[in-house]
């Protein structure tokens, strides 16, 4: 298993966080993994069949090209045999603007000509060309849908840059609008409520910091991210990950070993 990340073209960066490729080059084997709640929408293209399950024993096939994310519960994923996945992680307003995505409704894009071309290139091993087709598709979508960010998007951007700090009240004051009006605009432009997005962003920040500083104290982390205390951090993390922070560190080590990340 090998994982690589790439920076999207500059015009896409206000809407797209990063691109990545994951290779699974072990024919005849199955790779099972955990999909934790995410703060970004994920557009994926898979060269081989893969499945997922959400708290059930039954595995459900995933479309070859799927736009989904911002869920608040973990899922299990399964890839069988050799293959590769190309992904783009979009800010929720980017997924909404480019594809009309709704946070509560995964979007199957498998029949789009661009998606068909991308998956065919991945099966042929032409990863670089597949990335070029994806970026060109996103750039063309951007030219068609380009728009000035509204107050909801402006507030969401602040949430991403100040995880755990900004509140809806402060954001509304900064934008000179009522809390109720900002919440309405936020849902319309971003696709989720400010509270849900803030929760997912802070959860993602906890994951990042645990990965970068596995020996750090949870008390300091709770303070940095404005949790009430360590117990509050533990409860929130367990609610979203279905595991404690200590268990997550062990899970992260196993995942990084499988993906070839040091």
Secondary structure, 3 states (H helix, E strand, C coil): CEEEEECCCHHHCCCEEEEEEEEECCCCCEEEEEECCCCCEEEEEECCCEEEECCCCCCEECCCEEEEECCCCCEEEEEECCEEEEEEEECHHHHHHHHCCECCECEECCCCHHHHHHHHHHHCCCHHHHHHHHHHHHHHHHHHHCCCCCHHHHHHHHHHHCCCCCCHHHHHHHCCCCHHHHHHHHHHHHCCCHHHHHHHHHHHHHHHHHHHCCCCCHHHHHHHCCCCCHHHHHHHHHHHHCCCHHHHHHHHHHHHHHHCCC
